[in-house]
Amino acid sequence: MLVDAVLDGRMEEQAELAEGYTLDVAAAVKASAFATAVLRDKTSTNGARCNAVRSAILRARAQTA
């Protein structure tokens, strides 16, 4: 769901992970040099894009609301 939001251009998405904890998806992807490089590369496959975004999200730290 979050991966799809990023790939569809909805980078402003905020995800509530649990009560009181949110994740800024745009910041997570922008903080990942790998994810931004894969997303900018016009030759990247859809699978590579999904995996890069997923990795960035999984490595991000949640914020308390």
Contact map, one row per residue, 1 for C-alpha under 8 A:
11111000000000000000000000000000000000000000000000000000000000000
11111100000010100000000010000000000000000000000000000000000000000
11111110000000000000000000000000000000000000000001001100000000000
11111111000000000000000000000000000000000000000001000000000000000
11111111111010000000000000000000000000000000000000000000000000000
01111111111000000000000011000000000000000000000000001000000000000
00111111110000000000000000000000000000000000000011000000000000000
00011111110000000000000000000000000000000000000000000000000000000
00001111111000000000000000000000000000000000000000000000000000000
00001111111110000000000000000000000000000000000000000000000000000
00001100111110000000000011000000000000000000000000000000000000000
00000000011111000000000111000000000000000000000000000000000000000
01001000011111100000000111000000000000000000000000000000000000000
00000000000111110000011110000000000000000000000000000000000000000
01000000000011111000011110000000000000000000000000000000000000000
00000000000001111111111000000000000000000000000000000000000000000
00000000000000111110111000000000000000000000000000000000000001000
00000000000000011111110000000000000000000000000000000000000000000
00000000000000011111100000000000000000000000000000000000000000000
00000000000000010111110000000000000000000000000000000000000000011
00000000000000011111111000000000000000000000000000000000000001111
00000000000001111101111100000000000000000000000000000000000001111
00000000000001111000111110010000000000000000000000000000000111100
00000000000111100000011111110000000000000000000000000000000001000
01000100001111100000001111111000000000000000000000000000100000000
00000100001110000000000111111100000000000000000000000000000000000
00000000000000000000000111111110000000000000000000000000000000000
00000000000000000000001111111111000000000000000000000001101100000
00000000000000000000000011111111001100000000000000001001100000000
00000000000000000000000001111111101100000000000000000000000000000
00000000000000000000000000111111100000000000000000000001000000000
00000000000000000000000000011111111100000000000000000001000000000
00000000000000000000000000000111111110000000000000000000000000000
00000000000000000000000000000001111111000000000000010000000000000
00000000000000000000000000001101111111100000000010011011000000000
00000000000000000000000000001101111111110000000000000000000000000
00000000000000000000000000000000111111111000000000000000000000000
00000000000000000000000000000000011111111001000110010000000000000
00000000000000000000000000000000001111111101000010000000000000000
00000000000000000000000000000000000111111100000000000000000000000
00000000000000000000000000000000000011111111000000000000000000000
00000000000000000000000000000000000000111111000000000000000000000
00000000000000000000000000000000000000001111100000000000000000000
00000000000000000000000000000000000001101111110110000000000000000
00000000000000000000000000000000000000000011111110000000000000000
00000000000000000000000000000000000000000001111111000000000000000
00000000000000000000000000000000000000000000111111100000000000000
00000000000000000000000000000000000001000001111111110000000000000
00000010000000000000000000000000001001100001111111111000000000000
00110010000000000000000000000000000000000000011111111100000000000
00000000000000000000000000000000000000000000001111111110000000000
00000000000000000000000000000000011001000000000111111111000000000
00100100000000000000000000001000001000000000000011111111100000000
00100000000000000000000000000000000000000000000001111111110000000
00000000000000000000000000000000001000000000000000111111111000000
00000000000000000000000000011011001000000000000000011111111100000
00000000000000000000000010011000000000000000000000001111111100000
00000000000000000000000000000000000000000000000000000111111100000
00000000000000000000000000010000000000000000000000000011111110000
00000000000000000000001000010000000000000000000000000001111111000
00000000000000000000001000000000000000000000000000000000001111100
00000000000000001000111100000000000000000000000000000000000111110
00000000000000000000111000000000000000000000000000000000000011111
00000000000000000001110000000000000000000000000000000000000001111
00000000000000000001110000000000000000000000000000000000000000111
